[in-house]
Amino acid sequence: MKKGRSIIGIFLFLMIASLLVVGLLTVLFQNNSTNNEEKSELKKESLHIVAIGDSLTQGVGDTSNSGGYVPIVADLLKETDNYKEVTTSNYGKSGDRSDQILERFYESEDIQEDIASADIVVLTVGGNDIIQTLKQHLLTVTKENFLIPEATYKENLTTLLSAFKKVNPEVQLYVFGIYNPYSIYFPEITEMETIAGEWNETTKEVVNETENATFLPIADLFNPSLKHEEKKDVLINEEEAKEQAKEQAISNPYLYEEDLFHPNEAGYQLMSEVLFQAIVAE
C-alpha cells in the first residue's frame, strides 16, 4: 500500500515538475519573441539620404552610369539589415562651385523640401572653386591667388550648411574633402598638395563648427603613392597636367582614364566606404 502511494507521489511530483518546466520555457520563449520583435521593429526604420554637390556627387567618371558613391553607400547600408528601406536623392551637378550649389539650393523648392525630410545630407564641394582660380591665372598662379577665393569659399560653405540646418535642424551632415588627382603623376609638385590641404582644413573647420556634421577626408584615398620628400614649389596648368600624365606609364587605379581627374568605379567605392563607416559609427 505504502509502495503504491510512493509511486503515485513520485508520479505527481514529476507531473508538477514537468508543468513548471513547460511553463517556464513558454514564458522565456514569449519574452524572447517579444525582444526579437522589438529588435526587428528597431531595424525596420527607413533612411533617406540626400546627396548634393558637384561632379563627385553626380558621379562623373562612373562608366556604369549608376551615380557614383550614392547608390553604393545605399547598398552597403541595406546589407546591414538595420533599415526597412534606404532611399536616396541625387542633386549633383558637374562644374558647380560652392556659390552655385548655394544658389541652386535657394532656387529649388524641391531640394529644400527633400532636405527638410532627409535623415542624412551628403555634400561634395570645393574642387571647382580651386579650378576656377587655376583657370583665371593659368601658369602665373601662386598660393597668394587662393587667399581671397578660399575666404569666399569658407563663407559660402558656412552659409550652405546653415541653410541645410535651418530647414532640417536634426539632419546629419557629411561633407567630403577634396583631393589632388595629380599627386601620383607629379610627386615633385608640392604647391597644389599644399593648397588642397589648406582647403581641406578650412572645410574641416566649418564642419566642426556645425552641429551633427562630420568631415570626410579622402585626400589619401586618391594618392596611393604619396611621397613626402622635398619637392619643387611650382604649379602647372590643368590641361598641361592631363597631357603629361597621359604620356607617363604611371596610372592611378582610382581615377577615370578619360580625364585623370574624377574617380572611377573603384574610386567611388572608396568614397562610399568612408561614408558608410562614418554613418554606422554614429
Disulfide bonds with the S-S distance in Angstrom:
none
